[in-house]
């Protein structure tokens, strides 16, 4: 049975191929003597964090999951005869085996700084009755925990359906990204020619595909270094060019005490200042996104001056017949956002000098114990709810 178009063994092969220093062999005879050997059941789905933790483990591990503590993977370091293979075939564990048993939550950390979230590591059985739930869970798990309000609340359902369609059509994430690139260029041309309504339609379609390509890459384990650079490079470059094109489209009809270049320069200054704050934070202050430092920063990420919140401003003012006001609002919002980020940067730097290395608030919370917190409810999911959905199919 396939999940997002991949069988369990094929998904495992793709996942393991992305972990440096691993190789997949056809049989136990192909294992070099003395090598660490990891055996995994192909009828289970594995969190990438769990696989990495297994590979990086310094001791032998028997990975168990579920209330019955079913063995699903064994890691041994004595060549082909080391790992207790019989456990994966339903054999009873010995007393020595029991000492090596770990659950996914005991093996891997819940904090995932790349996806900006804290969720319990998981391993799920693949069954015919739970395929829809598995696909939904893999898709939900591919979402960043801290992101903007449009991506968080508007795109999930249509993006799920679009990702399903892409899998059915055999489209790759890079093809979706290139389609988004074409839409970004066309939106910029439309803005430049003062076709603001058409440009906004193309722009919103582009932002939607920007969500779909990342989710498609993660659920099909088909992400690549080239795709990552292409996607993030496009995200970095096109927003200020859109605002420039919007200003050029307004230039012929612009009225007011200042030329159109004034809000454009303010916008570029705010955009560059905000990006410098974000980049230098990870370089000089802490090894994670500055939007993960405190709950306040995560709430700020919902509305900070990024493309999607800015498109909301432009769309609202265009609909009201004031696209000129939209440019001013984007410029002002960029300036305010950059100022807020600069203040938070300075506060974080000062806190680090006084107290030592910083930790993200997501590293220090328990998604169950701290459920009464608004931030925890907003930016994390209850592990019990996820497991119940998978078990119920």
Number of C-alpha atoms within 10 A of each C-alpha: 12 15 22 22 16 16 16 19 16 14 23 21 14 16 18 18 14 16 13 9 8 13 12 14 10 7 8 12 10 10 16 11 13 13 13 20 26 22 16 19 17 18 15 19 21 22 18 19 19 22 22 17 14 22 18 9 13 12 11 21 24 26 23 19 19 15 6 7 12 16 25 24 24 25 24 22 18 14 17 21 13 17 22 20 18 12 18 17 11 11 11 12 15 10 8 8 15 12 12 15 21 17 20 23 15 13 19 21 16 21 20 18 17 10 14 21 23 23 21 23 21 21 21 18 20 19 17 11 12 18 18 16 19 23 19 18 16 19 21 16 18 16 19 18 24 23 21 21 16 17 20 15 10 11 16 19 10 12 21 19 11 19 26 18 12 18 17 11 9 10 14 17 28 21 13 21 23 18 16 24 20 13 21 25 18 17 28 26 19 23 26 22 15 21 15 23 16 14 24 20 14 21 26 19 16 23 20 21 24 24 20 25 27 22 26 27 19 16 24 21 20 17 20 13 8 9 20 16 11 16 21 11 11 17 16 13 10 17 20 17 16 22 26 23 21 28 24 19 22 20 16 10 9 14 11 7 6 9 11 20 13 11 21 22 13 17 25 18 15 23 22 15 18 23 15 14 21 19 14 14 23 13 12 10 21 19 14 20 21 23 22 23 20 17 18 13 19 25 19 18 20 19 18 24 25 22 22 21 20 22 21 16 19 26 20 15 17 17 11 11 11 13 22 22 16 24 24 20 18 27 24 17 23 25 22 16 21 24 16 16 24 18 13 20 20 14 12 20 18 13 14 15 12 9 8 10 13 16 15 21 19 26 16 10 16 16 21 14 9 12 16 10 11 10 17 21 14 14 21 20 20 15 14 10 9 15 17 11 15 21 15 9 14
